[in-house]
Amino acid sequence: GGPGPLHAGYAHNCPDRELVETASRRGAYEFAPDAIVEHHHHLDDKAPHDETYAKGQATFRQDLKLFRLRSSLWAE
């Protein structure tokens, strides 16, 4: 019984940001300083620039616009 799926309107970017913002606003977010999550990103030379990154770059502005529009759902 969680809050449901992430918003399906994002093509690639921002659903994780929305998840953290929403959870924080609901008091359901907890920082885990001992958790290690490494993002193998192409800009850090840890992954190739592949189709997934190309898709993310192509839709970044639209996804960011949607994130900003939806931010009123969790903003004070």
All heavy atoms as a GROMACS GRO file, in nm:
protein
  606
    1GLY      N    1   0.074  -0.121   0.000
    1GLY     CA    2   0.000   0.000   0.000
    1GLY      C    3   0.078   0.127   0.000
    1GLY      O    4   0.062   0.205   0.092
    2GLY      N    5   0.156   0.154  -0.102
    2GLY     CA    6   0.224   0.282  -0.114
    2GLY      C    7   0.138   0.383  -0.187
    2GLY      O    8   0.020   0.361  -0.211
    3PRO      N    9   0.198   0.496  -0.224
    3PRO     CA   10   0.122   0.604  -0.288
    3PRO      C   11   0.087   0.577  -0.433
    3PRO      O   12   0.016   0.654  -0.494
    3PRO     CB   13   0.217   0.723  -0.278
    3PRO     CG   14   0.352   0.662  -0.277
    3PRO     CD   15   0.336   0.531  -0.202
    4GLY      N   16   0.132   0.468  -0.490
    4GLY     CA   17   0.099   0.438  -0.629
    4GLY      C   18   0.218   0.457  -0.719
    4GLY      O   19   0.328   0.491  -0.675
    5PRO      N   20   0.200   0.436  -0.848
    5PRO     CA   21   0.312   0.444  -0.944
    5PRO      C   22   0.357   0.589  -0.964
    5PRO      O   23   0.285   0.683  -0.933
    5PRO     CB   24   0.251   0.387  -1.072
    5PRO     CG   25   0.105   0.413  -1.058
    5PRO     CD   26   0.075   0.400  -0.911
    6LEU      N   27   0.476   0.602  -1.017
    6LEU     CA   28   0.526   0.734  -1.052
    6LEU      C   29   0.444   0.789  -1.168
    6LEU      O   30   0.388   0.715  -1.248
    6LEU     CB   31   0.673   0.726  -1.092
    6LEU     CG   32   0.770   0.681  -0.984
    6LEU    CD1   33   0.910   0.664  -1.043
    6LEU    CD2   34   0.772   0.776  -0.868
    7HIS      N   35   0.440   0.921  -1.178
    7HIS     CA   36   0.366   0.984  -1.286
    7HIS      C   37   0.421   0.940  -1.422
    7HIS      O   38   0.542   0.946  -1.445
    7HIS     CB   39   0.375   1.136  -1.273
    7HIS     CG   40   0.298   1.211  -1.375
    7HIS    ND1   41   0.161   1.204  -1.384
    7HIS    CD2   42   0.338   1.291  -1.475
    7HIS    CE1   43   0.121   1.279  -1.485
    7HIS    NE2   44   0.227   1.333  -1.541
    8ALA      N   45   0.336   0.895  -1.508
    8ALA     CA   46   0.377   0.837  -1.636
    8ALA      C   47   0.404   0.941  -1.745
    8ALA      O   48   0.442   0.905  -1.855
    8ALA     CB   49   0.270   0.739  -1.685
    9GLY      N   50   0.386   1.067  -1.715
    9GLY     CA   51   0.405   1.171  -1.816
    9GLY      C   52   0.549   1.203  -1.849
    9GLY      O   53   0.576   1.265  -1.951
   10TYR      N   54   0.641   1.164  -1.763
   10TYR     CA   55   0.782   1.191  -1.790
   10TYR      C   56   0.834   1.092  -1.894
   10TYR      O   57   0.810   0.972  -1.883
   10TYR     CB   58   0.866   1.177  -1.663
   10TYR     CG   59   0.831   1.276  -1.555
   10TYR    CD1   60   0.767   1.235  -1.439
   10TYR    CD2   61   0.863   1.410  -1.568
   10TYR    CE1   62   0.735   1.326  -1.339
   10TYR    CE2   63   0.832   1.502  -1.469
   10TYR     CZ   64   0.768   1.459  -1.354
   10TYR     OH   65   0.736   1.548  -1.256
   11ALA      N   66   0.909   1.143  -1.990
   11ALA     CA   67   0.970   1.054  -2.090
   11ALA      C   68   1.094   0.986  -2.032
   11ALA      O   69   1.119   0.869  -2.059
   11ALA     CB   70   1.007   1.133  -2.215
   12HIS      N   71   1.171   1.060  -1.951
   12HIS     CA   72   1.295   1.004  -1.896
   12HIS      C   73   1.336   1.071  -1.765
   12HIS      O   74   1.370   1.005  -1.669
   12HIS     CB   75   1.408   1.018  -1.999
   12HIS     CG   76   1.541   0.969  -1.950
   12HIS    ND1   77   1.578   0.837  -1.959
   12HIS    CD2   78   1.644   1.035  -1.891
   12HIS    CE1   79   1.700   0.823  -1.908
   12HIS    NE2   80   1.743   0.941  -1.866
   13ASN      N   81   1.336   1.203  -1.763
   13ASN     CA   82   1.391   1.280  -1.653
   13ASN      C   83   1.285   1.316  -1.549
   13ASN      O   84   1.168   1.331  -1.581
   13ASN     CB   85   1.450   1.412  -1.707
   13ASN     CG   86   1.550   1.388  -1.816
   13ASN    OD1   87   1.663   1.355  -1.791
   13ASN    ND2   88   1.506   1.402  -1.941
   14CYS      N   89   1.329   1.332  -1.426
   14CYS     CA   90   1.254   1.392  -1.316
   14CYS      C   91   1.160   1.303  -1.234
   14CYS      O   92   1.118   1.347  -1.128
   14CYS     CB   93   1.176   1.515  -1.361
   14CYS     SG   94   1.282   1.646  -1.426
   15PRO      N   95   1.123   1.181  -1.273
   15PRO     CA   96   1.032   1.108  -1.184
   15PRO      C   97   1.097   1.079  -1.049
   15PRO      O   98   1.028   1.079  -0.946
   15PRO     CB   99   0.998   0.980  -1.259
   15PRO     CG  100   1.109   0.962  -1.357
   15PRO     CD  101   1.154   1.102  -1.392
   16ASP      N  102   1.227   1.059  -1.046
   16ASP     CA  103   1.295   1.035  -0.919
   16ASP      C  104   1.293   1.160  -0.833
   16ASP      O  105   1.271   1.153  -0.712
   16ASP     CB  106   1.438   0.987  -0.942
   16ASP     CG  107   1.519   1.075  -1.036
   16ASP    OD1  108   1.459   1.153  -1.114
   16ASP    OD2  109   1.642   1.065  -1.033
   17ARG      N  110   1.309   1.275  -0.895
   17ARG     CA  111   1.302   1.402  -0.821
   17ARG      C  112   1.163   1.422  -0.764
   17ARG      O  113   1.147   1.464  -0.650
   17ARG     CB  114   1.337   1.519  -0.912
   17ARG     CG  115   1.484   1.521  -0.953
   17ARG     CD  116   1.514   1.636  -1.047
   17ARG     NE  117   1.490   1.764  -0.982
   17ARG     CZ  118   1.495   1.880  -1.048
   17ARG    NH1  119   1.522   1.883  -1.177
   17ARG    NH2  120   1.473   1.993  -0.985
   18GLU      N  121   1.060   1.392  -0.844
   18GLU     CA  122   0.923   1.405  -0.796
   18GLU      C  123   0.897   1.309  -0.680
   18GLU      O  124   0.831   1.346  -0.582
   18GLU     CB  125   0.823   1.381  -0.908
   18GLU     CG  126   0.680   1.395  -0.860
   18GLU     CD  127   0.576   1.396  -0.969
   18GLU    OE1  128   0.604   1.445  -1.081
   18GLU    OE2  129   0.465   1.346  -0.943
   19LEU      N  130   0.948   1.189  -0.690
   19LEU     CA  131   0.930   1.090  -0.584
   19LEU      C  132   0.989   1.140  -0.452
   19LEU      O  133   0.923   1.136  -0.347
   19LEU     CB  134   0.995   0.958  -0.623
   19LEU     CG  135   0.991   0.848  -0.518
   19LEU    CD1  136   0.848   0.797  -0.500
   19LEU    CD2  137   1.084   0.736  -0.556
   20VAL      N  138   1.111   1.192  -0.456
   20VAL     CA  139   1.176   1.241  -0.335
   20VAL      C  140   1.102   1.364  -0.280
   20VAL      O  141   1.078   1.374  -0.159
   20VAL     CB  142   1.325   1.274  -0.361
   20VAL    CG1  143   1.388   1.349  -0.244
   20VAL    CG2  144   1.401   1.146  -0.390
   21GLU      N  145   1.065   1.456  -0.366
   21GLU     CA  146   0.992   1.575  -0.321
   21GLU      C  147   0.858   1.538  -0.257
   21GLU      O  148   0.821   1.591  -0.152
   21GLU     CB  149   0.969   1.672  -0.437
   21GLU     CG  150   1.096   1.733  -0.494
   21GLU     CD  151   1.163   1.831  -0.398
   21GLU    OE1  152   1.098   1.884  -0.306
   21GLU    OE2  153   1.283   1.855  -0.418
   22THR      N  154   0.786   1.447  -0.320
   22THR     CA  155   0.656   1.405  -0.266
   22THR      C  156   0.672   1.332  -0.134
   22THR      O  157   0.601   1.360  -0.037
   22THR     CB  158   0.583   1.315  -0.369
   22THR    OG1  159   0.567   1.389  -0.491
   22THR    CG2  160   0.447   1.273  -0.318
   23ALA      N  161   0.766   1.240  -0.128
   23ALA     CA  162   0.790   1.165  -0.004
   23ALA      C  163   0.834   1.259   0.108
   23ALA      O  164   0.788   1.245   0.222
   23ALA     CB  165   0.893   1.056  -0.027
   24SER      N  166   0.919   1.354   0.076
   24SER     CA  167   0.965   1.450   0.177
   24SER      C  168   0.848   1.530   0.232
   24SER      O  169   0.834   1.549   0.353
   24SER     CB  170   1.070   1.544   0.118
   24SER     OG  171   1.185   1.473   0.081
   25ARG      N  172   0.764   1.577   0.143
   25ARG     CA  173   0.646   1.657   0.183
   25ARG      C  174   0.552   1.576   0.271
   25ARG      O  175   0.491   1.629   0.363
   25ARG     CB  176   0.574   1.704   0.058
   25ARG     CG  177   0.449   1.780   0.081
   25ARG     CD  178   0.479   1.924   0.111
   25ARG     NE  179   0.353   1.997   0.108
   25ARG     CZ  180   0.328   2.098   0.185
   25ARG    NH1  181   0.418   2.144   0.267
   25ARG    NH2  182   0.212   2.160   0.180
   26ARG      N  183   0.542   1.446   0.247
   26ARG     CA  184   0.453   1.359   0.325
   26ARG      C  185   0.520   1.305   0.452
   26ARG      O  186   0.460   1.228   0.525
   26ARG     CB  187   0.408   1.242   0.238
   26ARG     CG  188   0.319   1.283   0.124
   26ARG     CD  189   0.281   1.164   0.038
   26ARG     NE  190   0.198   1.208  -0.071
   26ARG     CZ  191   0.152   1.126  -0.165
   26ARG    NH1  192   0.182   0.997  -0.163
   26ARG    NH2  193   0.077   1.173  -0.262
   27GLY      N  194   0.644   1.342   0.473
   27GLY     CA  195   0.715   1.292   0.589
   27GLY      C  196   0.753   1.145   0.576
   27GLY      O  197   0.773   1.075   0.675
   28ALA      N  198   0.764   1.099   0.453
   28ALA     CA  199   0.793   0.957   0.427
   28ALA      C  200   0.930   0.935   0.366
   28ALA      O  201   0.959   0.827   0.317
   28ALA     CB  202   0.685   0.900   0.335
   29TYR      N  203   1.014   1.037   0.368
   29TYR     CA  204   1.148   1.026   0.312
   29TYR      C  205   1.248   1.019   0.426
   29TYR      O  206   1.240   1.095   0.522
   29TYR     CB  207   1.179   1.146   0.223
   29TYR     CG  208   1.320   1.146   0.167
   29TYR    CD1  209   1.352   1.071   0.055
   29TYR    CD2  210   1.421   1.221   0.226
   29TYR    CE1  211   1.481   1.070   0.003
   29TYR    CE2  212   1.550   1.221   0.175
   29TYR     CZ  213   1.579   1.144   0.064
   29TYR     OH  214   1.706   1.144   0.014
   30GLU      N  215   1.342   0.930   0.413
   30GLU     CA  216   1.448   0.922   0.513
   30GLU      C  217   1.581   0.909   0.441
   30GLU      O  218   1.598   0.821   0.357
   30GLU     CB  219   1.427   0.803   0.605
   30GLU     CG  220   1.526   0.798   0.718
   30GLU     CD  221   1.492   0.693   0.822
   30GLU    OE1  222   1.373   0.660   0.838
   30GLU    OE2  223   1.586   0.643   0.885
   31PHE      N  224   1.673   0.996   0.475
   31PHE     CA  225   1.806   0.992   0.418
   31PHE      C  226   1.882   0.874   0.476
   31PHE      O  227   1.878   0.850   0.597
   31PHE     CB  228   1.879   1.124   0.448
   31PHE     CG  229   2.019   1.128   0.396
   31PHE    CD1  230   2.045   1.126   0.260
   31PHE    CD2  231   2.126   1.133   0.483
   31PHE    CE1  232   2.175   1.130   0.211
   31PHE    CE2  233   2.257   1.138   0.436
   31PHE     CZ  234   2.280   1.136   0.299
   32ALA      N  235   1.949   0.800   0.393
   32ALA     CA  236   2.026   0.683   0.436
   32ALA      C  237   2.174   0.710   0.405
   32ALA      O  238   2.222   0.675   0.297
   32ALA     CB  239   1.977   0.558   0.367
   33PRO      N  240   2.246   0.770   0.498
   33PRO     CA  241   2.383   0.810   0.469
   33PRO      C  242   2.478   0.694   0.441
   33PRO      O  243   2.582   0.713   0.378
   33PRO     CB  244   2.427   0.886   0.596
   33PRO     CG  245   2.337   0.834   0.702
   33PRO     CD  246   2.207   0.802   0.634
   34ASP      N  247   2.444   0.574   0.487
   34ASP     CA  248   2.531   0.458   0.463
   34ASP      C  249   2.500   0.385   0.333
   34ASP      O  250   2.573   0.294   0.294
   34ASP     CB  251   2.522   0.360   0.580
   34ASP     CG  252   2.574   0.422   0.709
   34ASP    OD1  253   2.666   0.505   0.703
   34ASP    OD2  254   2.521   0.389   0.816
   35ALA      N  255   2.391   0.425   0.266
   35ALA     CA  256   2.356   0.361   0.139
   35ALA      C  257   2.451   0.412   0.030
   35ALA      O  258   2.480   0.531   0.022
   35ALA     CB  259   2.212   0.393   0.101
   36ILE      N  260   2.496   0.323  -0.051
   36ILE     CA  261   2.585   0.360  -0.161
   36ILE      C  262   2.515   0.326  -0.292
   36ILE      O  263   2.489   0.210  -0.322
   36ILE     CB  264   2.720   0.286  -0.152
   36ILE    CG1  265   2.791   0.324  -0.022
   36ILE    CG2  266   2.806   0.319  -0.273
   36ILE    CD1  267   2.915   0.243   0.004
   37VAL      N  268   2.484   0.430  -0.368
   37VAL     CA  269   2.421   0.414  -0.498
   37VAL      C  270   2.507   0.491  -0.597
   37VAL      O  271   2.518   0.613  -0.590
   37VAL     CB  272   2.276   0.469  -0.499
   37VAL    CG1  273   2.216   0.455  -0.638
   37VAL    CG2  274   2.192   0.400  -0.394
   38GLU      N  275   2.570   0.421  -0.685
   38GLU     CA  276   2.657   0.485  -0.783
   38GLU      C  277   2.587   0.489  -0.918
   38GLU      O  278   2.545   0.387  -0.971
   38GLU     CB  279   2.790   0.411  -0.796
   38GLU     CG  280   2.885   0.483  -0.887
   38GLU     CD  281   3.022   0.417  -0.894
   38GLU    OE1  282   3.043   0.316  -0.826
   38GLU    OE2  283   3.106   0.468  -0.969
   39HIS      N  284   2.573   0.610  -0.970
   39HIS     CA  285   2.513   0.629  -1.101
   39HIS      C  286   2.626   0.628  -1.204
   39HIS      O  287   2.711   0.716  -1.205
   39HIS     CB  288   2.439   0.762  -1.105
   39HIS     CG  289   2.368   0.787  -1.233
   39HIS    ND1  290   2.284   0.893  -1.250
   39HIS    CD2  291   2.366   0.720  -1.351
   39HIS    CE1  292   2.234   0.892  -1.373
   39HIS    NE2  293   2.285   0.788  -1.436
   40HIS      N  294   2.628   0.530  -1.288
   40HIS     CA  295   2.729   0.520  -1.393
   40HIS      C  296   2.684   0.606  -1.510
   40HIS      O  297   2.614   0.560  -1.599
   40HIS     CB  298   2.748   0.374  -1.435
   40HIS     CG  299   2.812   0.292  -1.329
   40HIS    ND1  300   2.933   0.230  -1.346
   40HIS    CD2  301   2.774   0.265  -1.202
   40HIS    CE1  302   2.966   0.167  -1.236
   40HIS    NE2  303   2.871   0.187  -1.147
   41HIS      N  304   2.722   0.732  -1.507
   41HIS     CA  305   2.675   0.831  -1.604
   41HIS      C  306   2.782   0.857  -1.709
   41HIS      O  307   2.902   0.857  -1.680
   41HIS     CB  308   2.642   0.961  -1.530
   41HIS     CG  309   2.556   1.054  -1.608
   41HIS    ND1  310   2.606   1.138  -1.704
   41HIS    CD2  311   2.422   1.074  -1.603
   41HIS    CE1  312   2.507   1.209  -1.756
   41HIS    NE2  313   2.394   1.172  -1.696
   42HIS      N  314   2.737   0.881  -1.830
   42HIS     CA  315   2.832   0.904  -1.939
   42HIS      C  316   2.912   1.032  -1.921
   42HIS      O  317   3.027   1.040  -1.966
   42HIS     CB  318   2.760   0.904  -2.075
   42HIS     CG  319   2.672   1.023  -2.097
   42HIS    ND1  320   2.716   1.136  -2.160
   42HIS    CD2  321   2.543   1.046  -2.063
   42HIS    CE1  322   2.617   1.224  -2.166
   42HIS    NE2  323   2.512   1.172  -2.107
   43LEU      N  324   2.858   1.132  -1.854
   43LEU     CA  325   2.933   1.256  -1.834
   43LEU      C  326   3.049   1.238  -1.736
   43LEU      O  327   3.140   1.320  -1.731
   43LEU     CB  328   2.841   1.368  -1.786
   43LEU     CG  329   2.739   1.416  -1.889
   43LEU    CD1  330   2.649   1.523  -1.829
   43LEU    CD2  331   2.808   1.468  -2.015
   44ASP      N  332   3.044   1.132  -1.657
   44ASP     CA  333   3.154   1.099  -1.566
   44ASP      C  334   3.246   0.992  -1.625
   44ASP      O  335   3.329   0.936  -1.554
   44ASP     CB  336   3.098   1.047  -1.432
   44ASP     CG  337   3.018   1.152  -1.359
   44ASP    OD1  338   3.055   1.270  -1.367
   44ASP    OD2  339   2.919   1.116  -1.294
   45ASP      N  340   3.226   0.963  -1.753
   45ASP     CA  341   3.304   0.859  -1.821
   45ASP      C  342   3.292   0.722  -1.755
   45ASP      O  343   3.386   0.643  -1.752
   45ASP     CB  344   3.452   0.899  -1.832
   45ASP     CG  345   3.473   1.018  -1.924
   45ASP    OD1  346   3.398   1.029  -2.023
   45ASP    OD2  347   3.562   1.099  -1.896
   46LYS      N  348   3.173   0.694  -1.698
   46LYS     CA  349   3.150   0.565  -1.634
   46LYS      C  350   3.054   0.478  -1.715
   46LYS      O  351   3.025   0.366  -1.676
   46LYS     CB  352   3.096   0.585  -1.493
   46LYS     CG  353   3.197   0.649  -1.401
   46LYS     CD  354   3.145   0.658  -1.260
   46LYS     CE  355   3.252   0.717  -1.169
   46LYS     NZ  356   3.209   0.716  -1.030
   47ALA      N  357   3.006   0.531  -1.826
   47ALA     CA  358   2.914   0.457  -1.912
   47ALA      C  359   2.920   0.518  -2.052
   47ALA      O  360   2.954   0.636  -2.067
   47ALA     CB  361   2.772   0.464  -1.858
   48PRO      N  362   2.884   0.441  -2.153
   48PRO     CA  363   2.879   0.498  -2.288
   48PRO      C  364   2.756   0.587  -2.305
   48PRO      O  365   2.657   0.572  -2.233
   48PRO     CB  366   2.868   0.374  -2.377
   48PRO     CG  367   2.803   0.272  -2.291
   48PRO     CD  368   2.851   0.298  -2.151
   49HIS      N  369   2.766   0.680  -2.395
   49HIS     CA  370   2.649   0.762  -2.430
   49HIS      C  371   2.563   0.678  -2.523
   49HIS      O  372   2.591   0.667  -2.642
   49HIS     CB  373   2.690   0.892  -2.497
   49HIS     CG  374   2.576   0.985  -2.520
   49HIS    ND1  375   2.496   0.975  -2.630
   49HIS    CD2  376   2.528   1.086  -2.446
   49HIS    CE1  377   2.402   1.068  -2.624
   49HIS    NE2  378   2.420   1.137  -2.512
   50ASP      N  379   2.460   0.616  -2.469
   50ASP     CA  380   2.378   0.523  -2.546
   50ASP      C  381   2.240   0.581  -2.577
   50ASP      O  382   2.215   0.700  -2.557
   50ASP     CB  383   2.365   0.390  -2.472
   50ASP     CG  384   2.300   0.404  -2.335
   50ASP    OD1  385   2.244   0.511  -2.304
   50ASP    OD2  386   2.306   0.307  -2.258
   51GLU      N  387   2.150   0.497  -2.627
   51GLU     CA  388   2.015   0.542  -2.666
   51GLU      C  389   1.936   0.597  -2.548
   51GLU      O  390   1.856   0.689  -2.563
   51GLU     CB  391   1.935   0.426  -2.728
   51GLU     CG  392   1.997   0.365  -2.852
   51GLU     CD  393   2.099   0.257  -2.818
   51GLU    OE1  394   2.086   0.190  -2.714
   51GLU    OE2  395   2.194   0.240  -2.895
   52THR      N  396   1.957   0.543  -2.430
   52THR     CA  397   1.885   0.591  -2.311
   52THR      C  398   1.925   0.734  -2.279
   52THR      O  399   1.840   0.819  -2.251
   52THR     CB  400   1.911   0.499  -2.190
   52THR    OG1  401   1.867   0.367  -2.223
   52THR    CG2  402   1.839   0.548  -2.067
   53TYR      N  403   2.055   0.762  -2.282
   53TYR     CA  404   2.100   0.898  -2.256
   53TYR      C  405   2.057   0.993  -2.368
   53TYR      O  406   2.022   1.108  -2.342
   53TYR     CB  407   2.251   0.904  -2.236
   53TYR     CG  408   2.292   0.850  -2.101
   53TYR    CD1  409   2.369   0.735  -2.091
   53TYR    CD2  410   2.250   0.911  -1.984
   53TYR    CE1  411   2.404   0.684  -1.967
   53TYR    CE2  412   2.284   0.861  -1.860
   53TYR     CZ  413   2.362   0.747  -1.852
   53TYR     OH  414   2.397   0.697  -1.731
   54ALA      N  415   2.057   0.947  -2.489
   54ALA     CA  416   2.010   1.030  -2.601
   54ALA      C  417   1.863   1.065  -2.583
   54ALA      O  418   1.822   1.179  -2.604
   54ALA     CB  419   2.032   0.958  -2.734
   55LYS      N  420   1.783   0.968  -2.541
   55LYS     CA  421   1.641   0.993  -2.515
   55LYS      C  422   1.625   1.095  -2.403
   55LYS      O  423   1.544   1.186  -2.413
   55LYS     CB  424   1.571   0.862  -2.477
   55LYS     CG  425   1.425   0.880  -2.442
   55LYS     CD  426   1.361   0.749  -2.400
   55LYS     CE  427   1.216   0.772  -2.360
   55LYS     NZ  428   1.153   0.650  -2.312
   56GLY      N  429   1.703   1.078  -2.298
   56GLY     CA  430   1.695   1.172  -2.186
   56GLY      C  431   1.729   1.314  -2.225
   56GLY      O  432   1.663   1.408  -2.184
   57GLN      N  433   1.831   1.328  -2.307
   57GLN     CA  434   1.869   1.461  -2.353
   57GLN      C  435   1.763   1.521  -2.445
   57GLN      O  436   1.735   1.640  -2.439
   57GLN     CB  437   2.003   1.456  -2.424
   57GLN     CG  438   2.118   1.436  -2.328
   57GLN     CD  439   2.251   1.423  -2.399
   57GLN    OE1  440   2.262   1.357  -2.501
   57GLN    NE2  441   2.353   1.487  -2.343
   58ALA      N  442   1.704   1.438  -2.528
   58ALA     CA  443   1.605   1.487  -2.624
   58ALA      C  444   1.477   1.538  -2.557
   58ALA      O  445   1.409   1.624  -2.610
   58ALA     CB  446   1.570   1.377  -2.725
   59THR      N  447   1.446   1.484  -2.440
   59THR     CA  448   1.320   1.520  -2.373
   59THR      C  449   1.342   1.597  -2.243
   59THR      O  450   1.248   1.619  -2.167
   59THR     CB  451   1.239   1.394  -2.342
   59THR    OG1  452   1.315   1.309  -2.254
   59THR    CG2  453   1.201   1.319  -2.468
   60PHE      N  454   1.466   1.641  -2.219
   60PHE     CA  455   1.496   1.706  -2.091
   60PHE      C  456   1.408   1.828  -2.067
   60PHE      O  457   1.349   1.843  -1.959
   60PHE     CB  458   1.644   1.744  -2.084
   60PHE     CG  459   1.679   1.809  -1.953
   60PHE    CD1  460   1.698   1.732  -1.840
   60PHE    CD2  461   1.691   1.947  -1.943
   60PHE    CE1  462   1.728   1.791  -1.718
   60PHE    CE2  463   1.722   2.007  -1.822
   60PHE     CZ  464   1.740   1.928  -1.710
   61ARG      N  465   1.397   1.916  -2.163
   61ARG     CA  466   1.320   2.040  -2.143
   61ARG      C  467   1.172   2.011  -2.117
   61ARG      O  468   1.111   2.072  -2.030
   61ARG     CB  469   1.336   2.133  -2.263
   61ARG     CG  470   1.472   2.198  -2.266
   61ARG     CD  471   1.478   2.305  -2.372
   61ARG     NE  472   1.609   2.370  -2.367
   61ARG     CZ  473   1.676   2.408  -2.473
   61ARG    NH1  474   1.626   2.391  -2.593
   61ARG    NH2  475   1.793   2.466  -2.460
   62GLN      N  476   1.115   1.917  -2.192
   62GLN     CA  477   0.974   1.884  -2.171
   62GLN      C  478   0.953   1.822  -2.033
   62GLN      O  479   0.856   1.853  -1.964
   62GLN     CB  480   0.923   1.786  -2.279
   62GLN     CG  481   0.926   1.841  -2.419
   62GLN     CD  482   1.056   1.806  -2.492
   62GLN    OE1  483   1.166   1.814  -2.439
   62GLN    NE2  484   1.043   1.769  -2.618
   63ASP      N  485   1.043   1.733  -1.993
   63ASP     CA  486   1.031   1.670  -1.863
   63ASP      C  487   1.047   1.772  -1.750
   63ASP      O  488   0.973   1.768  -1.651
   63ASP     CB  489   1.134   1.558  -1.846
   63ASP     CG  490   1.100   1.434  -1.927
   63ASP    OD1  491   0.984   1.417  -1.970
   63ASP    OD2  492   1.192   1.352  -1.946
   64LEU      N  493   1.140   1.863  -1.765
   64LEU     CA  494   1.161   1.966  -1.664
   64LEU      C  495   1.039   2.058  -1.654
   64LEU      O  496   0.997   2.096  -1.544
   64LEU     CB  497   1.288   2.047  -1.694
   64LEU     CG  498   1.332   2.144  -1.586
   64LEU    CD1  499   1.355   2.073  -1.453
   64LEU    CD2  500   1.457   2.217  -1.630
   65LYS      N  501   0.980   2.090  -1.768
   65LYS     CA  502   0.859   2.173  -1.769
   65LYS      C  503   0.746   2.102  -1.694
   65LYS      O  504   0.676   2.163  -1.612
   65LYS     CB  505   0.816   2.204  -1.913
   65LYS     CG  506   0.695   2.291  -1.922
   65LYS     CD  507   0.660   2.321  -2.068
   65LYS     CE  508   0.534   2.404  -2.078
   65LYS     NZ  509   0.497   2.430  -2.217
   66LEU      N  510   0.729   1.973  -1.720
   66LEU     CA  511   0.626   1.896  -1.650
   66LEU      C  512   0.655   1.891  -1.500
   66LEU      O  513   0.566   1.909  -1.417
   66LEU     CB  514   0.617   1.754  -1.706
   66LEU     CG  515   0.519   1.660  -1.637
   66LEU    CD1  516   0.376   1.714  -1.644
   66LEU    CD2  517   0.528   1.521  -1.700
   67PHE      N  518   0.781   1.870  -1.463
   67PHE     CA  519   0.820   1.868  -1.322
   67PHE      C  520   0.784   2.000  -1.255
   67PHE      O  521   0.726   2.001  -1.146
   67PHE     CB  522   0.970   1.841  -1.311
   67PHE     CG  523   1.022   1.846  -1.171
   67PHE    CD1  524   1.004   1.740  -1.084
   67PHE    CD2  525   1.091   1.957  -1.124
   67PHE    CE1  526   1.052   1.743  -0.954
   67PHE    CE2  527   1.140   1.962  -0.996
   67PHE     CZ  528   1.120   1.855  -0.910
   68ARG      N  529   0.814   2.110  -1.320
   68ARG     CA  530   0.782   2.242  -1.263
   68ARG      C  531   0.632   2.264  -1.252
   68ARG      O  532   0.584   2.319  -1.153
   68ARG     CB  533   0.848   2.352  -1.345
   68ARG     CG  534   0.998   2.354  -1.327
   68ARG     CD  535   1.064   2.460  -1.411
   68ARG     NE  536   1.208   2.465  -1.385
   68ARG     CZ  537   1.296   2.506  -1.472
   68ARG    NH1  538   1.259   2.548  -1.592
   68ARG    NH2  539   1.424   2.506  -1.441
   69LEU      N  540   0.558   2.220  -1.352
   69LEU     CA  541   0.412   2.232  -1.345
   69LEU      C  542   0.355   2.149  -1.230
   69LEU      O  543   0.265   2.193  -1.159
   69LEU     CB  544   0.348   2.186  -1.477
   69LEU     CG  545   0.359   2.279  -1.596
   69LEU    CD1  546   0.311   2.210  -1.723
   69LEU    CD2  547   0.278   2.406  -1.570
   70ARG      N  548   0.408   2.031  -1.212
   70ARG     CA  549   0.358   1.942  -1.107
   70ARG      C  550   0.408   1.978  -0.968
   70ARG      O  551   0.355   1.932  -0.868
   70ARG     CB  552   0.395   1.797  -1.141
   70ARG     CG  553   0.319   1.744  -1.261
   70ARG     CD  554   0.353   1.601  -1.293
   70ARG     NE  555   0.338   1.511  -1.181
   70ARG     CZ  556   0.222   1.461  -1.134
   70ARG    NH1  557   0.108   1.494  -1.193
   70ARG    NH2  558   0.220   1.378  -1.032
   71SER      N  559   0.510   2.064  -0.960
   71SER     CA  560   0.569   2.097  -0.831
   71SER      C  561   0.468   2.162  -0.736
   71SER      O  562   0.485   2.156  -0.614
   71SER     CB  563   0.692   2.186  -0.846
   71SER     OG  564   0.655   2.314  -0.894
   72SER      N  565   0.363   2.219  -0.789
   72SER     CA  566   0.261   2.276  -0.701
   72SER      C  567   0.191   2.170  -0.617
   72SER      O  568   0.128   2.201  -0.516
   72SER     CB  569   0.157   2.355  -0.784
   72SER     OG  570   0.086   2.266  -0.868
   73LEU      N  571   0.204   2.045  -0.657
   73LEU     CA  572   0.142   1.936  -0.581
   73LEU      C  573   0.214   1.910  -0.448
   73LEU      O  574   0.158   1.851  -0.357
   73LEU     CB  575   0.141   1.806  -0.664
   73LEU     CG  576   0.061   1.812  -0.793
   73LEU    CD1  577   0.083   1.684  -0.874
   73LEU    CD2  578  -0.086   1.829  -0.762
   74TRP      N  579   0.341   1.949  -0.438
   74TRP     CA  580   0.414   1.924  -0.315
   74TRP      C  581   0.478   2.050  -0.258
   74TRP      O  582   0.530   2.047  -0.148
   74TRP     CB  583   0.522   1.817  -0.334
   74TRP     CG  584   0.627   1.852  -0.435
   74TRP    CD1  585   0.736   1.932  -0.416
   74TRP    CD2  586   0.633   1.810  -0.570
   74TRP    NE1  587   0.808   1.942  -0.531
   74TRP    CE2  588   0.747   1.867  -0.629
   74TRP    CE3  589   0.553   1.728  -0.650
   74TRP    CZ2  590   0.782   1.847  -0.761
   74TRP    CZ3  591   0.588   1.706  -0.781
   74TRP    CH2  592   0.701   1.766  -0.835
   75ALA      N  593   0.474   2.161  -0.329
   75ALA     CA  594   0.536   2.285  -0.281
   75ALA      C  595   0.451   2.347  -0.170
   75ALA      O  596   0.330   2.329  -0.166
   75ALA     CB  597   0.553   2.382  -0.396
   76GLU      N  598   0.519   2.418  -0.085
   76GLU     CA  599   0.448   2.486   0.024
   76GLU      C  600   0.398   2.620  -0.022
   76GLU      O  601   0.444   2.684  -0.105
   76GLU     CB  602   0.540   2.503   0.144
   76GLU     CG  603   0.578   2.369   0.204
   76GLU     CD  604   0.660   2.386   0.329
   76GLU    OE1  605   0.599   2.396   0.436
   76GLU    OE2  606   0.783   2.388   0.318
   0.00000   0.00000   0.00000
